[in-house]
């Protein structure tokens, strides 16, 4: 079957419209789960039109990540550093996790968009004010990277839910078989793995709970550098 578009070449098509549809595809699957051809098919244009208006997949992925992060705002700068990062990372979770693959993109490329730079600047200043000194950059990176990595792992789990007897599903089966002979694995499976294996809303709640746990423990660990309780 031909992939040739039935609509005119690119009447009324804009960069914004292309990124809108790329955002929809990401929300419905994963940033790595669609191609330029998929995007062109959804827009009913030739792939060359996408390249003409925006560029290749790497550039479109950047625009998608930027769009996802555009809605974030820096918490009030007068907050305690712990409360500031709890607020920021709590706000990050919904938009980033709703667009699988964006967290991994941020890990690989960094939050370098103009709309995000004021958040980074404020966050580093909050850490400096708290007394992190020349470790403020490391502290910021640890907080952001741990949060994004946790979402990214959840994104990868989403790719493998209901995906047959391989990859993540195979690991889940291995955990189930191992629980009979290992109290440690049994406890881990009951408290952590089983909700992920169930998929759907149960897995979604577990992802959110685990994300909050990682954020809280990262903050608690960094607090020890300042001698805080």
Wavefront OBJ file of the C-alpha trace (Angstrom):
o trace
v 0.000 0.000 0.000
v 1.342 3.428 -0.863
v 2.243 5.900 1.885
v 1.543 8.825 -0.447
v -0.657 11.461 1.208
v -4.162 12.053 -0.105
v -4.236 15.689 1.046
v -2.500 18.616 -0.657
v 1.260 18.915 -0.097
v 1.139 20.889 3.130
v -1.735 23.354 3.023
v -2.087 25.022 6.421
v 0.566 22.861 8.062
v 2.716 24.616 10.673
v 5.576 23.684 12.947
v 3.227 24.002 15.911
v 0.780 21.544 14.373
v 3.552 19.033 13.723
v 4.800 19.280 17.313
v 1.203 19.039 18.582
v 0.761 15.720 16.809
v 4.218 14.495 17.894
v 3.166 15.313 21.458
v -0.015 13.269 20.991
v 1.942 10.316 19.608
v 4.348 10.494 22.550
v 1.497 10.637 25.042
v -0.077 7.599 23.433
v 3.083 5.533 23.210
v 6.661 6.723 23.855
v 9.001 9.353 22.447
v 11.008 6.490 20.945
v 7.899 4.633 19.816
v 7.006 6.602 16.696
v 8.838 7.531 13.508
v 8.787 10.428 11.061
v 6.740 8.180 8.785
v 4.193 7.617 11.584
v 4.006 11.354 12.178
v 3.607 12.093 8.465
v 0.873 9.462 8.174
v -1.028 11.003 11.083
v -0.775 14.432 9.418
v -1.570 12.983 5.966
v 1.528 14.464 4.354
v 4.753 13.122 2.883
v 7.669 12.617 5.328
v 9.633 15.228 3.378
v 7.097 17.828 4.519
v 7.978 17.121 8.148
v 11.678 17.598 7.430
v 10.903 20.824 5.568
v 8.877 22.373 8.389
v 10.736 21.131 11.472
v 13.589 18.744 10.731
v 14.417 15.166 11.695
v 13.287 13.047 14.620
v 16.005 14.348 16.968
v 14.884 17.944 16.526
v 11.206 17.078 16.833
v 11.943 15.131 20.018
v 13.614 18.246 21.406
v 10.519 20.307 20.595
v 8.311 17.710 22.304
v 10.442 17.739 25.455
v 10.458 21.535 25.450
v 6.677 21.650 25.125
v 6.254 19.235 28.040
v 8.522 21.301 30.297
v 7.170 24.683 29.206
v 4.336 24.563 31.722
v 6.646 24.269 34.721
v 7.355 27.243 36.961
v 9.887 27.782 39.718
v 8.438 27.481 43.227
v 8.775 30.602 45.396
v 12.458 31.342 45.946
v 11.966 32.018 49.659
v 11.014 28.406 50.389
v 13.348 26.161 52.362
v 15.465 24.163 49.909
v 13.764 20.883 50.828
v 10.280 22.312 50.293
v 11.421 24.020 47.077
v 12.576 20.770 45.489
v 9.624 18.783 46.790
v 7.317 21.297 45.097
v 9.290 21.383 41.844
v 9.666 17.632 41.483
v 6.053 17.027 42.458
v 4.988 19.426 39.687
v 7.297 17.647 37.226
v 5.799 14.222 37.669
v 2.462 14.500 35.908
v 3.490 16.214 32.648
v 6.736 14.277 32.264
v 5.325 10.843 33.128
v 2.337 11.489 30.838
v 4.761 11.680 27.900
v 6.931 8.541 28.104
v 10.475 9.001 26.884
v 10.726 12.686 27.783
v 12.387 11.889 31.119
v 15.104 9.919 29.336
v 15.539 12.776 26.858
v 16.074 15.201 29.758
v 18.608 12.823 31.313
v 20.544 12.623 28.063
v 20.379 16.270 27.003
v 19.668 18.318 30.120
v 16.977 20.952 30.757
v 18.520 23.642 28.556
v 15.383 25.294 27.178
v 14.965 29.062 27.673
v 11.750 28.538 29.635
v 13.487 26.164 32.065
v 16.703 28.096 32.678
v 15.106 30.406 35.299
v 14.038 27.290 37.241
v 17.589 25.934 37.169
v 19.024 29.312 38.212
v 16.594 29.648 41.103
v 17.140 26.061 42.238
v 20.908 26.460 42.340
v 20.551 29.729 44.242
v 18.265 28.022 46.762
v 20.898 25.328 47.289
v 23.679 27.884 47.646
v 21.649 29.795 50.203
v 21.108 26.546 52.111
v 24.869 26.092 52.408
v 25.765 23.513 49.744
v 28.562 25.736 48.434
v 30.543 24.171 45.591
v 28.396 21.038 45.889
v 25.253 22.905 44.828
v 25.606 21.757 41.218
v 26.036 18.140 42.265
v 23.052 18.415 44.602
v 20.847 19.854 41.858
v 21.948 17.145 39.422
v 21.300 14.382 41.956
v 17.793 15.644 42.621
v 16.873 16.083 38.967
v 18.602 12.945 37.694
v 17.155 10.640 40.358
v 13.667 11.975 39.640
v 13.974 11.696 35.849
v 15.643 8.282 36.041
v 12.785 6.974 38.176
v 10.225 8.194 35.636
v 12.326 6.803 32.795
v 12.388 3.342 34.368
v 8.627 3.516 34.685
v 8.386 4.522 31.018
v 10.353 1.421 30.052
v 8.027 -0.725 32.145
v 5.097 0.734 30.215
v 6.678 -0.412 26.978
v 6.651 -4.003 28.220
v 3.314 -4.292 30.010
v 1.160 -6.896 28.233
v 4.024 -7.532 25.830
v 4.197 -11.305 25.904
v 6.687 -13.650 27.582
v 9.824 -11.570 27.131
v 11.734 -8.613 28.556
v 9.939 -7.129 31.558
v 7.170 -9.738 31.576
v 9.795 -12.497 31.733
v 11.454 -10.779 34.695
v 8.098 -10.664 36.461
v 7.624 -14.402 35.912
v 11.101 -15.039 37.321
v 10.227 -13.055 40.450
v 7.043 -15.043 40.922
v 8.885 -18.345 40.635
v 11.630 -17.187 43.011
v 9.297 -16.153 45.829
v 8.785 -19.734 47.022
v 12.437 -20.230 47.962
v 13.475 -16.734 48.999
v 11.872 -14.714 51.811
v 13.784 -11.642 50.622
v 12.544 -11.884 47.058
v 9.064 -12.663 48.363
v 9.054 -9.464 50.449
v 10.411 -7.438 47.523
v 7.830 -8.879 45.156
v 4.936 -8.237 47.524
v 5.875 -4.659 48.402
v 7.334 -3.467 45.122
v 7.228 -5.747 42.074
v 3.710 -7.213 42.152
v 1.865 -3.886 41.691
v 3.961 -3.204 38.592
v 3.173 -6.666 37.256
v -0.548 -6.005 37.643
v -0.330 -3.083 35.214
v -3.025 -0.453 34.687
v -3.967 1.908 37.499
v -2.317 -0.285 40.126
v 1.037 0.058 38.370
v 0.456 3.777 37.822
v -0.118 4.324 41.539
v 2.996 2.304 42.355
v 5.083 4.386 39.940
v 3.891 7.578 41.621
v 4.504 6.184 45.112
v 8.004 5.039 44.223
v 8.798 8.388 42.571
v 7.827 10.223 45.765
v 9.949 7.810 47.805
v 13.013 8.430 45.614
v 12.569 12.215 45.794
v 12.142 12.150 49.565
v 15.135 9.892 50.189
v 17.345 11.927 47.852
v 16.433 15.072 49.765
v 17.044 13.306 53.079
v 20.433 12.076 51.892
v 21.511 15.526 50.752
v 20.334 17.010 54.052
v 22.983 14.979 55.846
v 25.662 16.980 53.992
v 24.390 20.041 55.830
v 24.021 18.274 59.157
v 20.243 18.603 58.960
v 17.923 16.015 60.536
l 1 2 3 4 5 6 7 8 9 10 11 12 13 14 15 16 17 18 19 20 21 22 23 24 25 26 27 28 29 30 31 32 33 34 35 36 37 38 39 40 41 42 43 44 45 46 47 48 49 50 51 52 53 54 55 56 57 58 59 60 61 62 63 64 65 66 67 68 69 70 71 72 73 74 75 76 77 78 79 80 81 82 83 84 85 86 87 88 89 90 91 92 93 94 95 96 97 98 99 100 101 102 103 104 105 106 107 108 109 110 111 112 113 114 115 116 117 118 119 120 121 122 123 124 125 126 127 128 129 130 131 132 133 134 135 136 137 138 139 140 141 142 143 144 145 146 147 148 149 150 151 152 153 154 155 156 157 158 159 160 161 162 163 164 165 166 167 168 169 170 171 172 173 174 175 176 177 178 179 180 181 182 183 184 185 186 187 188 189 190 191 192 193 194 195 196 197 198 199 200 201 202 203 204 205 206 207 208 209 210 211 212 213 214 215 216 217 218 219 220 221 222 223 224 225 226 227 228 229
